[in-house]
């Protein structure tokens, strides 16, 4: 049975991800600030372990004890949509968490590569391939880099995986999943996966349900063929229309 560490498990997508992983038979260690945020998930089931902690405050020793048990780390961390969440500290919440996890994995003596699956955004281009967003999109994204620190955090987190971890790391493989405009739905529905965005993400954004993001991320964790298809890439997910 696979075991996964989930960061950002208390968020709207993170909770759905935990449920999806459990449904697919994965043991889950969920790190959350407040255990009550997972009140709608049966905490008494044997395959779920909830760790009440701030990822930024965990020591490397603490993190090692969780990571050494896991084949995959899934991150749905994000900034709260409040003034403090958008402009307060920590400005690099997601990047710092991914960096901390990756650096800790490098210290673990393991016989397998650990997978990192990051929830990212279509507003972030994949610098490993020649993506050429429309000029209007590039202009707005440039403004967002100045005005909204969370956008830069998302870019930095993906860039850490692309540039620092890279494609040939001895201990880590990764995928950064890029949903478009997030919406809430109650059931998994058909969805499409693309190498790059096929729409202007600012002025002609598509939609992606959070539950579909959770399903795709959990499927990457358990489906070896799907993982081999997308590892080292930044796939874009849209609801099928």
Order of alpha helices (4+ residues) and beta strands (2+ residues): beta-alpha-beta-beta-alpha-beta-alpha-alpha-beta-alpha-alpha-beta-beta-beta-beta-alpha-alpha-beta
